[in-house]
Amino acid sequence: MSNIVRTDPFDVAFRDFFRNMLRPTHLDLETAPEIRLDLKETEKAYTVHADIPGVRKEDIEVSIEGNLVTIRAEVKREKEEKGETMLRSERYYGAVARSFTLATDVDEKTATAKYADGVLELMLPKKAGGTTRRLQIQ
């Protein structure tokens, strides 16, 4: 005697639909780039080291507004694998940005920026008279 198994056709179709959705649709594609940074503080200034590899310095923009610092970069990445027929072509064009706030305002007139080997270095002097006032809790 054979074993009879009862199945619901809707359940099978539903399971197959989600099984196909969970399969990887790409092979080792790079994720969208992001800006990673280190921030150091001294009594007179902040120092920022931001990793922005593969970007020309002309495509980087830094803006300072009070204690808000924004780093923006236009990223253009191309990677092609060629053979007899084109199997894969990967391109990324877009902008990445990172904003952060500091404890005191920055003196934007004396701030400097350098870009070398994929690292943006910002020297952000603190604005004179930008002392922090501690409130007494009553």
Secondary structure, DSSP 8 states (H G I E B T S, - for coil): --------HHHHHHHHHHHHHHS--SSS-------EEEEEE-SSEEEEEEE-TT--GGGEEEEEETTEEEEEEEEEEEEEE-SSS--EEEEEEEEEEEEEE-SS-B-TTT-EEEEETTEEEEEEEB-TT---------
